[in-house]
């Protein structure tokens, strides 16, 4: 069965190659309507889709609607997005985004489009200070707490930097206010927002059990305000801050070296008990990060370049907090053979502790494949030292992007390896001895306009 699934994956890859060959010849014109004679006032539209074809080795004990499954092939829509934005006056900029995320084989049918962003901002002092409000993703802590999903270096964004994704936010967006600007080489953003209550989360969120001690969960009380900030010093080319979402790879079009640091804090965000059936204790969630991003073109004529990023993150979500995340999870249940990871492709990526992360990619010469573009191999490594896990755990990805028309037409092949955790003999989690790691192959085609 595994062999058949891999044949299907390779056949799908061959079919996409044929489609890519024709799309790579298309134009790069924007969908834009000018509102004045010189075009400084405008409305513009963009769109993006990411189609996943993958084979996943499921976590132990996984079930699909009660049927035990060890693995399988599936196709899904990782993201479909549409943006409409514009400079309405010299001072006013508006931005909207809507779409769907992670519509896969176990999802409800006929998914509804939902709002990602709806903001309006006013330039108080051009480039130096803008104030805005609405449903927004002006987040703190680290660079990829607000990722530009269309320019990701790897297959997907670093999930652990979007710590509350769909738990107390709407795919990292919240209703609130923000300020942003550039003061020379210094780029800043700060925001204050209303986190969403866990009772309205998109999926099930575990509440605090009475018999569990010294393990924190998100509080079921009305959430306090969350305050975030991220600050960068940009040594070379300046990165745009028109949108909150940070570029993953400029494909050699910019020379960038950015040093950043950020935070996110929220009072009484989590709760726990020190003793069984004891009083519920609450504490703030606190996040801190420091990171460095590099994009360095090597040869202008060849068009080759390197992209690199490293991050150090310190998270405090209360004692021993740890939860899993699995994008477009192909399984939806576990039997008595299940582990801490839960079903499908879940991995323990977000919790109280320290995370070290790095990624690097090399864009080969622009004519490597002639008119069909070039390749960009990459590697990602995530080392997590969580309070609830006995030893550090690692997750890694290795893959390659086939760049045909920048990020507008891109085919990616990725392999991910993730650890499997179980309860140890003491209170801490340990690596599962019978199935230490699981993996998945993903083939993604991304098109954008």
Secondary structure, DSSP 4 states (H G I P E B T S, - for coil): -HHHHHHHHHHHHHHHHHHHHHHTTS----EEEESSTTSSSEEEEEEEEEEEEEEEEPPTTEEETTEE-SEEEEEEEEEEEEEEEEE-SSSEEEEEEEEEEEE-TTSPSSPPPEEEEEEEEEEEETTTEEEEEEEE----SSGGGSB-GGG-SSSS--GGGSTTTTTTSBTTBEEEEEEEEEETTEEEEEEEEEPPPGGG-SS------TT--S--EE--SPPPEEEEEEEEEE-SSPPP-SSSPBPS--TTS--EEEEEEEEEEEEEEEEE-SSTT---EEEEEEEEEEEEEEEEEEETTTTEEEEEEEEEEEEESSTT-EEEE-TT-S--EE-TT--TT-STT-EEEEESEEEEEEEEEEEPPTTTTGGG-EEEEEEEEEEEEETTBSS-EEEEEEEEEEESSGGGEEEEEEEEEEE-EEE-SSSSEEE-SSS-EEEEEEEEEEEE-
